[in-house]
Amino acid sequence: MSNEEKIEVAEKRIIELKTLINHWKTSNISSRKSTADLVEAILSDRQQRRPA
């Protein structure tokens, strides 16, 4: 994996973590599964909007 690819993966992970943290701050959902489902939905929506 090139440095450019590593950076891209790290940037995606940062977005995932920021999204998860924001969700925890604003939600009372206690279930990890519900939280994971929400984060996955948000991220897939972002990826679909991103131009190829």
Contacts in CASP RR format, 6 or more apart in sequence:
PFRMAT RR
TARGET T0000
AUTHOR 0000-0000-0000
METHOD contacts of the structure
MODEL  1
MSNEEKIEVAEKRIIELKTLINHWKTSNISSRKSTADLVEAILSDRQQRR
PA
1 9 0 8 1.000
15 43 0 8 1.000
15 46 0 8 1.000
16 39 0 8 1.000
16 43 0 8 1.000
19 39 0 8 1.000
19 42 0 8 1.000
19 43 0 8 1.000
20 35 0 8 1.000
20 39 0 8 1.000
23 29 0 8 1.000
23 35 0 8 1.000
23 38 0 8 1.000
23 39 0 8 1.000
24 35 0 8 1.000
27 35 0 8 1.000
27 38 0 8 1.000
29 35 0 8 1.000
29 38 0 8 1.000
END
